[in-house]
């Protein structure tokens, strides 16, 4: 639901046929305002010209003929401060636009949507003045129209309003705010002043299941940090977000399903948690000097991201590990070169090779949506794994000269891949071998042979005694490459390999 913008009303179009009304029974129920009108009686004086008068009724189903998409349907009803009105579209399957205005013509709500088979309800409360409120219903561009079937109901008093434009003020504090959901789907909207960059939390206790709460970001123009009752037994909820500007909104529904009775009470606390501890972009990253072993941080809200600028040594491998606190969520590590994009393996540990004197490391949450959010502390640890011993590409490969050469390959992390190159003659025979490792993981050093074009060449290996051995013949002369790697983190150890040029 977006905020509407004020505009000058169009000239009233010819009023379509008011259609038929079907009263499903007596008008007992929550309706108030019967002193202003009765469904069967004439409209009161003062109804704006060109508007169909709506008298609230909990049972009266109205049908308005609508065959021309160029026609805007216009309605008016007597709105009263402190009352809650529902406009329920019973049958419609096209995209339409609805604009609610107060007696002065100011837009209170503007919404567009595809209203399908299920009844769609617009909740309006929080009116500050009394008088005739107007509703304009128009077809979305390129849409056909059909008869509009609806009910208009006065649901009775509402302590806190539904509309963003008339949201009740709320100051962050330890003092709880009390409220209740009068009926299913009804929400309470609050406005509060914020300090840009500060984190705000909202925690609520509900008397019954079937709740929903969120913040609304007026800059992004949609709900953020939304959480709902995924577990019907959960009666506590909390969420948080970082304020982008000077004003934001909090939204609470205490009666979001048929599970909850009417009314359903709640109490909530809105708190200013202060500025976040670390920046979320490279430009605002926390600088860490070379040799930093660890840094403390916390995830202040579900979408929080903490960035660190780590001073490093070019050509060195590094490992960053995030150790979460005692409570969820778990943390995840990402990394990026200067000017690059943060990336990772959705794990608490991540390795990277530094190309320059700085590298960026980021921490985020595990992405799990929880009913109760709490600030999540963590410790981010760094390890310098040392200078890479061999190049990671064909262009930076370490040359093998033969005819017999022993080379030590140090795989410092699973991202490390060491390239060795050699010059082959047509019809030449070659052997590559290394120690067989009977480890608990069974991990061995992998060696893949490539030609100058980067095409892999199949070289089956054998387990011969205490060694693995690969012997092969190359039909054409040229430069060839071995890519050395391991698959499991447990096998980060030195490997000694023997390269041999065999007799024809």
Steps between C-alpha positions, in 0.01 A plus 500: 500500500664826390449857608285702266584842361259789517344597171220705357187287461389433145174646381225257599423253224139410427381289790449136399191306588497455876402140445332282755537447871442175683451507875601167642305553819453741784762767572589381845873494560788744534351775283495842653413826339139398451406839637651643179316272257308179452560263208137521392465875549592799284856631510562783744559852370854597401594197290752627239352537155558206266569255783303191601418515870618209716314427821692250720341159536654172610261293284405710201671382180503766228555460128595790273492450125837588344541432129710797387866498617515875428246563776620557857260377766461760777361433847454706816430406861474685834831435677536545873814541707593191700293261284621210288353451150548201269446501124472136391512413130317169472540423129760643264774354283673797336752759614338811637615816677339637816557849642361606838475874578402695810234775500757757382597288200839394639602146403505263798574178311578404142525135410503286189458125485352197335198410708417137441239249607551546874352810666759776530459737790623856532522610864454870565534654844685784663280774359567833670202699373134420440325550170454335163795285395521403133621188320594488132520161327653492151630237263873445468638575152404249230256319731140413428232554762217302648234562761637605838354291785585621850400565859571810706510440877550715808699271732469724805762685707870462423754630752788514247454577131575293189612775263859609449390855434330532840731276706504561875831635639712267713824591677757221550530415870482218753133580560273238336220602266171314537264416217273238351399356168129563473449243223689291246747688283463835673832670573627782719746747348734726697736775394825577677796733453834334431869578477640389165731202547357403839355155556145475636344190650137405550404227746143388567305261723172374356206348683418260215674348196441639154711819511721701264732796548749702297658835442409711198778684320362822344813536285469151347118524524441145624499294818842387629612261775163327476427204727183296552365214708642196320468296819143515635625453857740797491360807677812719504658678207778748435670654202737787422617720213740786426326833443586671169356840582316712750159327513390140489196288583428196713212266413334247730225247433376306801226324307639380168312171466186315600702335779482815714175609664374857475625713658858379558722707728871579475770713657815617322819688575679716244867567577783703351798260514748764385735509202611172341852392593654452153432647158333293231686625189862513393493879546393465864682175585687472829875518426712221651883521503719221366538220752154543653410167662133567577231766524168508687170588337127447517215456253256770606211395274417218262637669187806645673835475323832595662795586275868502596800629306791270586859599424671200341817389322473441124519137398411367846207271571272594790222324687216690670279317749189636668427359845134576592386583850288278718172593330390479135542606232820342378728727302629459146827632350543669163804663339577737214802665340495881491229611259364146466185326621467322834467128447528180703386143555229568761732368768652626823850462348640646178848511346633750248827592330604865519594668173586835657562656840136500606205263484143528626325249723128515581273331754126442467238282668388155394184635334259298714177688576434469873202619700727658759801696386774581750827681440754232410863548611786326321879483484669521159844333499777529241789269412789583268569167324818626342628577153365285219779272375377449144289698257125447472474523120670365190662840449662492848584128511829378649708340220625140533828428322553128553624247421432432867379770735349497849258784585326583828138609459348684795122522481409759759121504441244324286492805270876459438592338170869470405604488134816324373605512133735297280607481138410177321629349180287309253460142619672576831432287808463655846427403858363693796486335842460579869454346842174316557335632816293258706315769693166486677350700217675303226586831332778506244665767294313540172695570181323590176695529173417780251633591158583850377136566410382411851347168398528224760678179407404173663790348695383203711694440819599186688564418865843334494628402843523817708464736204251617242637497146389651167679397180397641162616566145441831322457474123581864421769739614415810703458644848289299742378579850417314819236659729549378858216518750333326794131450571475492878603761753651235727782434250669844504854362518815496289513250216823389331468399135756354259497594131696273265572496128502133399694333223309455172 
